[in-house]
Amino acid sequence: MITSSYTVTGMTCGHCVNAVTQVVSSLSGVRDVAVDLATGSVSVASDAPLPEAQIRAAVEDAGYVLAMQSDR
């Protein structure tokens, strides 16, 4: 399992957290998504590395901005 961390900007409430969680969770290979509203941190656990462009597109489709990625 691979875990990647991202920073998403534009989230202001629980609805935002749910929207980002839903769109990222729907991506193929994603096993778990954890969103921290206070920090904008989004942690994604997946079976294989996911292209940042794929995460970025999902986040932008939900109306938010992927600010950065840091793999761990």
MDTraj code that builds the backbone (N, CA, C; nanometers):
import mdtraj as md
import numpy as np

residues = "MET ILE THR SER SER TYR THR VAL THR GLY MET THR CYS GLY HIS CYS VAL ASN ALA VAL THR GLN VAL VAL SER SER LEU SER GLY VAL ARG ASP VAL ALA VAL ASP LEU ALA THR GLY SER VAL SER VAL ALA SER ASP ALA PRO LEU PRO GLU ALA GLN ILE ARG ALA ALA VAL GLU ASP ALA GLY TYR VAL LEU ALA MET GLN SER ASP ARG".split()
xyz = np.array([
    [0.0858, -0.1176, 0.0000],
    [0.0000, 0.0000, 0.0000],
    [0.0906, 0.1241, 0.0000],
    [0.0534, 0.2207, -0.0800],
    [0.1277, 0.3463, -0.0924],
    [0.0423, 0.4589, -0.0372],
    [0.1039, 0.5438, 0.0437],
    [0.0324, 0.6596, 0.0966],
    [0.0964, 0.7869, 0.0437],
    [0.0147, 0.8732, -0.0133],
    [0.0606, 1.0026, -0.0637],
    [-0.0156, 1.1116, 0.0079],
    [0.0513, 1.2237, 0.0316],
    [-0.0121, 1.3367, 0.0983],
    [-0.0174, 1.4554, 0.0040],
    [-0.1277, 1.5270, 0.0113],
    [-0.1508, 1.6428, -0.0737],
    [-0.2017, 1.7573, 0.0124],
    [-0.1882, 1.8785, -0.0384],
    [-0.2497, 1.9943, 0.0244],
    [-0.3522, 2.0487, -0.0730],
    [-0.4758, 2.0624, -0.0232],
    [-0.5850, 2.1117, -0.1053],
    [-0.6331, 2.2445, -0.0467],
    [-0.6464, 2.3450, -0.1312],
    [-0.6945, 2.4745, -0.0846],
    [-0.8380, 2.4971, -0.1306],
    [-0.9080, 2.5820, -0.0566],
    [-1.0444, 2.6170, -0.0922],
    [-1.1497, 2.5461, -0.0091],
    [-1.1098, 2.4515, 0.0754],
    [-1.2062, 2.3815, 0.1593],
    [-1.2377, 2.4679, 0.2821],
    [-1.3668, 2.4838, 0.3117],
    [-1.4061, 2.5698, 0.4239],
    [-1.5030, 2.5047, 0.5221],
    [-1.5528, 2.3832, 0.4890],
    [-1.6547, 2.3229, 0.5759],
    [-1.6576, 2.1715, 0.5584],
    [-1.7451, 2.1086, 0.6345],
    [-1.7596, 1.9640, 0.6267],
    [-1.8050, 1.9166, 0.4901],
    [-1.8879, 1.9956, 0.4236],
    [-1.9318, 1.9589, 0.2882],
    [-1.8116, 1.9512, 0.1947],
    [-1.7188, 2.0443, 0.2092],
    [-1.5971, 2.0452, 0.1269],
    [-1.5167, 1.9164, 0.1497],
    [-1.5020, 1.8799, 0.2762],
    [-1.4292, 1.7581, 0.3115],
    [-1.4959, 1.6374, 0.2465],
    [-1.6275, 1.6293, 0.2562],
    [-1.7013, 1.5175, 0.1965],
    [-1.6857, 1.5142, 0.0448],
    [-1.6903, 1.6300, -0.0191],
    [-1.6782, 1.6369, -0.1648],
    [-1.5410, 1.5865, -0.2101],
    [-1.4352, 1.6332, -0.1453],
    [-1.2996, 1.5907, -0.1815],
    [-1.2821, 1.4419, -0.1527],
    [-1.3314, 1.3975, -0.0384],
    [-1.3215, 1.2555, -0.0031],
    [-1.3906, 1.1689, -0.1078],
    [-1.5090, 1.2074, -0.1497],
    [-1.5842, 1.1284, -0.2475],
    [-1.5154, 1.1209, -0.3828],
    [-1.4685, 1.2348, -0.4346],
    [-1.4090, 1.2306, -0.5690],
    [-1.2769, 1.1561, -0.5706],
    [-1.1966, 1.1718, -0.4661],
    [-1.0680, 1.1018, -0.4627],
    [-1.0905, 0.9527, -0.4368],
    [-1.1862, 0.9192, -0.3505],
    [-1.2169, 0.7787, -0.3215],
    [-1.2657, 0.7042, -0.4450],
    [-1.3250, 0.7755, -0.5386],
    [-1.3795, 0.7110, -0.6585],
    [-1.2720, 0.6727, -0.7601],
    [-1.1496, 0.7197, -0.7407],
    [-1.0422, 0.6870, -0.8347],
    [-1.0003, 0.5409, -0.8204],
    [-0.9681, 0.4788, -0.9313],
    [-0.9284, 0.3386, -0.9327],
    [-0.8026, 0.3162, -0.8482],
    [-0.8076, 0.2148, -0.7618],
    [-0.6917, 0.1794, -0.6796],
    [-0.6864, 0.2476, -0.5453],
    [-0.7701, 0.3477, -0.5217],
    [-0.7697, 0.4188, -0.3930],
    [-0.8385, 0.3324, -0.2884],
    [-0.7706, 0.3131, -0.1756],
    [-0.8230, 0.2305, -0.0665],
    [-0.8750, 0.3144, 0.0502],
    [-0.8144, 0.4315, 0.0744],
    [-0.8558, 0.5137, 0.1875],
    [-0.8185, 0.6589, 0.1605],
    [-0.9037, 0.7498, 0.2070],
    [-0.8788, 0.8928, 0.1944],
    [-0.9082, 0.9568, 0.3288],
    [-0.8151, 1.0368, 0.3779],
    [-0.8351, 1.1101, 0.5029],
    [-0.8104, 1.2581, 0.4747],
    [-0.9100, 1.3417, 0.5071],
    [-0.9019, 1.4851, 0.4807],
    [-0.9056, 1.5601, 0.6130],
    [-0.8103, 1.6517, 0.6323],
    [-0.8063, 1.7369, 0.7509],
    [-0.8423, 1.8783, 0.7082],
    [-0.9605, 1.9233, 0.7458],
    [-1.0086, 2.0550, 0.7050],
    [-0.9180, 2.1669, 0.7556],
    [-0.8726, 2.1568, 0.8786],
    [-0.7936, 2.2641, 0.9404],
    [-0.6628, 2.2910, 0.8660],
    [-0.5994, 2.1848, 0.8179],
    [-0.4690, 2.2017, 0.7518],
    [-0.4785, 2.1926, 0.5997],
    [-0.5902, 2.1409, 0.5483],
    [-0.6036, 2.1199, 0.4045],
    [-0.5316, 1.9947, 0.3575],
    [-0.4868, 1.9138, 0.4517],
    [-0.4118, 1.7935, 0.4193],
    [-0.5057, 1.6822, 0.3727],
    [-0.4649, 1.6151, 0.2656],
    [-0.5399, 1.5008, 0.2146],
    [-0.4408, 1.3850, 0.2015],
    [-0.4682, 1.2771, 0.2726],
    [-0.3834, 1.1586, 0.2682],
    [-0.4569, 1.0513, 0.1887],
    [-0.3885, 0.9941, 0.0903],
    [-0.4501, 0.8954, 0.0014],
    [-0.3691, 0.7661, 0.0068],
    [-0.4353, 0.6567, 0.0461],
    [-0.3730, 0.5246, 0.0442],
    [-0.4229, 0.4522, -0.0797],
    [-0.3281, 0.3979, -0.1576],
    [-0.3648, 0.3311, -0.2824],
    [-0.2794, 0.2071, -0.3044],
    [-0.3284, 0.1227, -0.3951],
    [-0.2569, -0.0010, -0.4276],
    [-0.1272, 0.0256, -0.5029],
    [-0.1264, 0.1293, -0.5834],
    [-0.0111, 0.1641, -0.6666],
    [-0.0021, 0.3163, -0.6728],
    [0.1134, 0.3686, -0.7134],
    [0.1244, 0.5139, -0.7246],
    [0.0178, 0.5701, -0.8188],
    [-0.0415, 0.6818, -0.7810],
    [-0.1405, 0.7485, -0.8654],
    [-0.0762, 0.8719, -0.9270],
    [-0.0975, 0.8945, -1.0549],
    [-0.0435, 1.0154, -1.1168],
    [-0.1023, 1.1400, -1.0503],
    [-0.0160, 1.2365, -1.0206],
    [-0.0637, 1.3598, -0.9576],
    [-0.1722, 1.4252, -1.0427],
    [-0.1601, 1.4156, -1.1750],
    [-0.2591, 1.4766, -1.2637],
    [-0.3984, 1.4169, -1.2405],
    [-0.4037, 1.2907, -1.2069],
    [-0.5313, 1.2247, -1.1814],
    [-0.5950, 1.2786, -1.0522],
    [-0.5140, 1.2931, -0.9488],
    [-0.5627, 1.3499, -0.8219],
    [-0.6038, 1.4953, -0.8441],
    [-0.5185, 1.5698, -0.9140],
    [-0.5463, 1.7119, -0.9409],
    [-0.6797, 1.7282, -1.0148],
    [-0.7027, 1.6468, -1.1170],
    [-0.8265, 1.6566, -1.1949],
    [-0.9484, 1.6274, -1.1083],
    [-0.9400, 1.5263, -1.0221],
    [-1.0527, 1.4919, -0.9349],
    [-1.0823, 1.6053, -0.8373],
    [-0.9768, 1.6598, -0.7771],
    [-0.9936, 1.7699, -0.6806],
    [-1.0516, 1.8925, -0.7502],
    [-1.0020, 1.9241, -0.8688],
    [-1.0520, 2.0411, -0.9421],
    [-1.1956, 2.0204, -0.9879],
    [-1.2325, 1.8975, -1.0238],
    [-1.3713, 1.8686, -1.0610],
    [-1.4659, 1.8946, -0.9445],
    [-1.4147, 1.8764, -0.8222],
    [-1.4961, 1.9012, -0.7027],
    [-1.4980, 2.0500, -0.6664],
    [-1.4164, 2.1306, -0.7352],
    [-1.4176, 2.2749, -0.7127],
    [-1.3072, 2.3279, -0.6221],
    [-1.2019, 2.2482, -0.6030],
    [-1.0929, 2.2884, -0.5141],
    [-0.9611, 2.2857, -0.5893],
    [-0.8532, 2.3244, -0.5225],
    [-0.7230, 2.3337, -0.5885],
    [-0.6214, 2.2461, -0.5152],
    [-0.5529, 2.1611, -0.5922],
    [-0.4442, 2.0815, -0.5376],
    [-0.3198, 2.1699, -0.5341],
    [-0.2742, 2.2040, -0.4148],
    [-0.1632, 2.2976, -0.4006],
    [-0.0278, 2.2284, -0.4102],
    [-0.0152, 2.1081, -0.3496],
    [0.1133, 2.0386, -0.3553],
    [0.0981, 1.8937, -0.3144],
    [0.2016, 1.8137, -0.3461],
    [0.2055, 1.6725, -0.3121],
    [0.3354, 1.6438, -0.2400],
    [0.3286, 1.5543, -0.1404],
    [0.4505, 1.5062, -0.0771],
    [0.4321, 1.3575, -0.0504],
    [0.5124, 1.2733, -0.1175],
    [0.5017, 1.1286, -0.0998],
    [0.5741, 1.0875, 0.0265],
    [0.5203, 0.9802, 0.0849],
    [0.5881, 0.9229, 0.2002],
    [0.5804, 0.7736, 0.1961],
])
top = md.Topology()
chain = top.add_chain()
for i, resn in enumerate(residues, 1):
    res = top.add_residue(resn, chain, resSeq=i)
    for name in ("N", "CA", "C"):
        top.add_atom(name, md.element.get_by_symbol(name[0]), res)
traj = md.Trajectory(xyz[None], top)
